[in-house]
Each structure stands twice: as C-alpha cells, then as structure tokens.
C-alpha cells in the first residue's frame, strides 16, 4: 500500500449520520428494576433518584446530577458502567480544560513522519491528496469525549465529572455531544456514536452551569440521605461496622449536618469515619474517640476546632439517645 493510500482514510468517518442511532436492549425495563440494578452495585437510591436515572436510560437523555460534594453523584456513573455493563469513560473537569484535552488532538509527530515518507517515495506530488491524508482518523488522538463515541470496546458510560470546575466557555464544546451524540472535527468530518453513550454530568454547584447544558439533560438534585438510607448505605459499604455503632455514627452525622460548618461531611466521609472507628475497635461513640478521629470526618481545621470538645460530647449524647 502506498503512503498516499495509507493516509487517505476519512471516507468512512464522513458517512451520513443515522437519524436514530441504534439502541441496545440492555436497559432496565422499569423504575423498580433500575433501583435493583443500582442496589446490586452497592448504591442505595431513593425512588425519586431511581426514577430520574431510569428515564435518562430509557429516553437516551444525558443526566445532570447536582448536589453537595460527597453525596454519591459520581458513584452513580460507576455503578451503571459496572452493572449494565459498559465501559466507563471519565472526563474530570478542571480550570483551563480545553478541546484538545477533552475531545481530540492531532498527532503532529506522526503527521510529519507521514509527510516526509511521502516526499521520500515521491508520492507527495498531489498536495491536496496528501493534505487530506494526514487528517485521516488514524492520526487522531482520542480524548474522553471522542472515546465515548467510538465503537471500540462497545457502548460506554460517559462521566463528565464536576463540570462546574471547568471554565464556562468549555460548556459550548459539549452541546453537540449532548444533543446529537456526535462530534464535528473540521478537518475530518462528523463522528457520530453508533450506540449513544449513557451520559452522566455532575456538578458541586461551585458556579452555575449554563441553561443550554441543563436544557439538554434530565436533572436531579442529589441531597444528603436521610438516616434510614444512610444506615442502609453503611451496611453495604462498611459491613464490618457493628449495628449499634453504625446507628450512632449516622445519628451524629445527621445532627452535625444541621450545624454551621464550612464543609459538611458527605456520605463518603460517613463511611470512612465509621470504618475508622471500627478499625479502632470502637463499640459505640465516645467523646474521646470522636475528638481523635475528626480528621476523617471533617476536612477543615476551623470546622474541627469548632466541633472538638464540648460540642462533640453534646452531639455524642444526642446521637446515642436518637439511636437507642
């Protein structure tokens, strides 16, 4: 195969997109089945959340999950990927994220080598054909957004995590993917998913996400769980914690979240704290053990200083009474 032939590979990518991409029959048929699917993956979802997840799956719509850090938004994508099952493609957002890091980038080193090879073999006479050839799919480096649209590896769950951390202009890059599950590459054409990925977007609401993103998604606010659900989560995620200690830990954290602290503990911190206390062979909450392990539960020194001592002892007494 000549270098020119090897370089020309964009025709397959530029085929007309399907009006309705194929869907796969691997999705739960009811809200109850969706709730059970999440439970199999260790995620205890209430009926409202399970309903929203189910509708997003059945309607083929992106799901936008907003809420405080540590409430289990990211975990939903991980559980869906595990239980459907589909490959998980994660785009972790951050300040300064751009298209080259999120979607694709051309492999300039390989393109230059291909040009020099064509020149060395005398196949660079047709400059237009050569230029088209170096923008073939084989020279495209896939980043998470494009990987999620690629058929390689099968259908995907695309997790766009903490979108609020990215710059607001970055959101414009997502609109085409969220609306049509496709990505336009100017030099190559439109790349469209044969099977649309399940798209989960999370936000901790450090800034407002634009309405254009919200309109393309189903929305759910993921709140802190109530006591009964948090205890159910502990039974699954920290089975080594004895029931009495688990009940007291949950009661303590539930009361703590009603206070005025800079960063309230999420479910992840509840799990870690309960596991830490169990590792110290605690049978129940005691003020001294609470003071010694607050760094597992709280992440800011001002919050720890505010809680330690008399306030922690008060909450321990209230938690024991509530859990009795």
Secondary structure, DSSP 4 states (H G I P E B T S, - for coil): --HHHHH---TTTTSPPPSS-B--S-S-SSHHHHHHHHHHTT----HHHHHHHHHHHHHT-EEEEE-STTSSHHHHHHHHHHHHT-EEEEEE--TT--HHHHTEEE-HHHHHHHHHHHHHTT--S-HHHHHHHTTSGGGEEE-HHHHHH--TTSSEEEEEE-GGGS-GGGHHHHHHHHHHSEEEETTTEEEE-SBPPEEEEEE--SSPPPHHHHHTEEEEE-PPP-HHHHHHHHHHH-TTS-HHHHHHHHHHHHHHTTS--SS---HHHHHHHHHHHHHTT-SS--HHHHHHTHHHH---HHHHHHHTTHHHHHHHHHHHHHH-
